[in-house]
Amino acid sequence: MTHSLPVQYNFSLRQLNTFGVAASAQAYLPVSNVAQLEQVRQDAALAALPRLVLGGGSNILLTRDFPGLVLHIGIKGIEIVGEDDSATYVRAAAGENWHQFVQWTLAQGLGGLENLSLIPGSVGAAPIQNIGAYGVEIKDSFHSLTLFDFETGEQLVLDKEACMFGYRDSVFKHRLRDRAVVLDVTFALPRQWQANLRYADVTQELAARGISQPTPQDISAAVIAIRTRKLPDPAVIGNAGSFFKNPVVTAAQRDALLQRYPQMVNYAQPDGSVKLAAGWLIDQCGWKGRTAGAAGVYEKQALVLVNRGGASGTDIAQLAAAIQADVAQRFDVQLEPEPIFL
Ligand SMILES: Cc1cc2nc3c(=O)[nH]c(=O)nc-3n(C[C@H](O)[C@H](O)[C@H](O)COP(=O)(O)OP(=O)(O)OC[C@H]3O[C@@H](n4cnc5c(N)ncnc54)[C@H](O)[C@@H]3O)c2cc1C
């Protein structure tokens, strides 16, 4: 079947992944509306290709050329869609930039997303791993999302429960993987806003600024300042933020490890399990600041792997595997990567 879609072939993805690794897509389609997704579904040749739904490319590791169709989601639009006694409901299209969306909500006087300022990427990708930072996850103010189901061609609305959010996890990494395209996300931003100051970094930054009663904007500014100091800017040095999830272990494992490593950073979880700081484990194995070929471990944060210039996705994957092996050998803890490997 012929189609009028602006598909490009053998398309470079180098500028479209924040690691800045060189890889190409067999076919590439910038998507600005849902009708184009339906057209892809109707086109036998395009529909037969493996698919990659791409937002800002800030949570993927391209280890090879992608042998299929990249759908680069650029659907735009932000609007307030409702209000009740408890919340203001704001809907953003999947192709909106996450940080710009957060700033938009703050400019409307709506708090709730400020701790998630400056996380790279798109609104549509935010639910995929339930993005989180500084004590907040999007599930905390998530209301619902609309998705396009590639298998049926239907548009569905999923509420919070249906998304099955967990720590850097959701149904989109499991049952709906490779099937759902998030079209828009609706947030319920609280009428009675309360500052989330669970993270010492944030309270210290506010104190340094002489702020004791912070507004959502104050918290956003503090988070932006902290993140700018701690994390490499992908425009300058390729990276995908935290490369590993913080591993979750049992209290018994934690106790055994503390016998050997009394300084070990650990956080008790409400369900009795314990989260370890992956960055601390990696640092203890001596990886911080090291380089392997053109891939490396960021000097200021052992959890961040970087492309020092010209690294391939395989270089970065090999470095990650070496780090995983060291941490497993020393601590008997398995580190799980956060970005999606392709
Ligand atoms: C410097 C830096 C700091 C970071 N800090 C944080 C942090 O503090 N907390 C955090 O949680 N993450 C963080 N990240 C990771 C990343 O920003 C988030 O995971 C972000 O949500 C990814 O968005 P993206 O649009 O770039 O997704 P992409 O990398 O394009 O895609 C990621 C995954 O989502 C899927 N996807 C993308 N868009 C859609 C859609 N519309 N529908 C269905 N599936 C889709 C893709 O197929 C892929 O599986 C950081 C990354 C960097 C580079």
The ligand as an SDF file (V2000), in Angstrom:
LIG
                    3D

 53 58  0  0  0  0  0  0  0  0999 V2000
   21.4310   13.8970   32.4930 C   0  0  0  0  0  0  0  0  0  0  0  0
   20.2740   12.9490   32.7060 C   0  0  0  0  0  0  0  0  0  0  0  0
   19.6320   12.9250   33.9330 C   0  0  0  0  0  0  0  0  0  0  0  0
   18.5410   12.0670   34.1530 C   0  0  0  0  0  0  0  0  0  0  0  0
   17.9330   12.0880   35.3670 N   0  0  0  0  0  0  0  0  0  0  0  0
   16.8620   11.2960   35.6100 C   0  0  0  0  0  0  0  0  0  0  0  0
   16.2020   11.3180   36.8750 C   0  0  0  0  0  0  0  0  0  0  0  0
   16.5490   12.0970   37.7700 O   0  0  0  0  0  0  0  0  0  0  0  0
   15.1530   10.4910   37.0700 N   0  0  0  0  0  0  0  0  0  0  0  0
   14.7110    9.6490   36.0960 C   0  0  0  0  0  0  0  0  0  0  0  0
   13.7370    8.9220   36.3420 O   0  0  0  0  0  0  0  0  0  0  0  0
   15.3150    9.5910   34.8760 N   0  0  0  0  0  0  0  0  0  0  0  0
   16.3730   10.4010   34.6190 C   0  0  0  0  0  0  0  0  0  0  0  0
   17.0080   10.3490   33.3980 N   0  0  0  0  0  0  0  0  0  0  0  0
   16.5310    9.4000   32.3880 C   0  0  0  0  0  0  0  0  0  0  0  0
   15.5590   10.0250   31.3570 C   0  0  0  0  0  0  0  0  0  0  0  0
   15.6310   11.4130   31.3560 O   0  0  0  0  0  0  0  0  0  0  0  0
   14.1000    9.6270   31.6180 C   0  0  0  0  0  0  0  0  0  0  0  0
   13.9760    8.2310   31.6300 O   0  0  0  0  0  0  0  0  0  0  0  0
   13.1440   10.1870   30.5560 C   0  0  0  0  0  0  0  0  0  0  0  0
   11.8050    9.9420   30.9250 O   0  0  0  0  0  0  0  0  0  0  0  0
   13.3820    9.6070   29.1670 C   0  0  0  0  0  0  0  0  0  0  0  0
   12.6260   10.3650   28.2470 O   0  0  0  0  0  0  0  0  0  0  0  0
   12.9220   10.3160   26.6990 P   0  0  0  0  0  0  0  0  0  0  0  0
   11.8180   11.0570   26.0340 O   0  0  0  0  0  0  0  0  0  0  0  0
   14.3020   10.7970   26.4320 O   0  0  0  0  0  0  0  0  0  0  0  0
   12.7950    8.7610   26.4340 O   0  0  0  0  0  0  0  0  0  0  0  0
   13.5710    7.8610   25.3470 P   0  0  0  0  0  0  0  0  0  0  0  0
   14.9810    7.6790   25.7730 O   0  0  0  0  0  0  0  0  0  0  0  0
   13.3150    8.4040   23.9880 O   0  0  0  0  0  0  0  0  0  0  0  0
   12.7840    6.4890   25.5310 O   0  0  0  0  0  0  0  0  0  0  0  0
   12.9070    5.7660   26.7310 C   0  0  0  0  0  0  0  0  0  0  0  0
   11.9310    4.5910   26.6790 C   0  0  0  0  0  0  0  0  0  0  0  0
   10.5950    5.0790   26.6390 O   0  0  0  0  0  0  0  0  0  0  0  0
    9.9130    4.6480   25.4590 C   0  0  0  0  0  0  0  0  0  0  0  0
    9.0860    5.7660   25.0050 N   0  0  0  0  0  0  0  0  0  0  0  0
    9.4780    7.0400   24.7540 C   0  0  0  0  0  0  0  0  0  0  0  0
    8.4290    7.7970   24.3980 N   0  0  0  0  0  0  0  0  0  0  0  0
    7.3340    6.9880   24.4110 C   0  0  0  0  0  0  0  0  0  0  0  0
    5.9550    7.1780   24.1300 C   0  0  0  0  0  0  0  0  0  0  0  0
    5.4390    8.3520   23.7540 N   0  0  0  0  0  0  0  0  0  0  0  0
    5.1270    6.0990   24.2240 N   0  0  0  0  0  0  0  0  0  0  0  0
    5.6000    4.8730   24.5980 C   0  0  0  0  0  0  0  0  0  0  0  0
    6.8970    4.6450   24.8820 N   0  0  0  0  0  0  0  0  0  0  0  0
    7.7580    5.6870   24.7890 C   0  0  0  0  0  0  0  0  0  0  0  0
   11.0250    4.2940   24.4890 C   0  0  0  0  0  0  0  0  0  0  0  0
   10.5810    3.3310   23.5510 O   0  0  0  0  0  0  0  0  0  0  0  0
   12.0810    3.7340   25.4290 C   0  0  0  0  0  0  0  0  0  0  0  0
   11.7520    2.4030   25.7680 O   0  0  0  0  0  0  0  0  0  0  0  0
   18.1040   11.2050   33.1300 C   0  0  0  0  0  0  0  0  0  0  0  0
   18.7560   11.2320   31.8750 C   0  0  0  0  0  0  0  0  0  0  0  0
   19.8320   12.0990   31.6660 C   0  0  0  0  0  0  0  0  0  0  0  0
   20.4870   12.1400   30.3340 C   0  0  0  0  0  0  0  0  0  0  0  0
  1  2  1  0
  2  3  1  0
  2 52  2  0
  3  4  2  0
  4  5  1  0
  4 50  1  0
  5  6  2  0
  6  7  1  0
  6 13  1  0
  7  8  2  0
  7  9  1  0
  9 10  1  0
 10 11  2  0
 10 12  1  0
 12 13  2  0
 13 14  1  0
 14 15  1  0
 14 50  1  0
 15 16  1  0
 16 17  1  0
 16 18  1  0
 18 19  1  0
 18 20  1  0
 20 21  1  0
 20 22  1  0
 22 23  1  0
 23 24  1  0
 24 25  2  0
 24 26  1  0
 24 27  1  0
 27 28  1  0
 28 29  2  0
 28 30  1  0
 28 31  1  0
 31 32  1  0
 32 33  1  0
 33 34  1  0
 33 48  1  0
 34 35  1  0
 35 36  1  0
 35 46  1  0
 36 37  1  0
 36 45  1  0
 37 38  2  0
 38 39  1  0
 39 40  1  0
 39 45  2  0
 40 41  1  0
 40 42  2  0
 42 43  1  0
 43 44  2  0
 44 45  1  0
 46 47  1  0
 46 48  1  0
 48 49  1  0
 50 51  2  0
 51 52  1  0
 52 53  1  0
M  END
$$$$
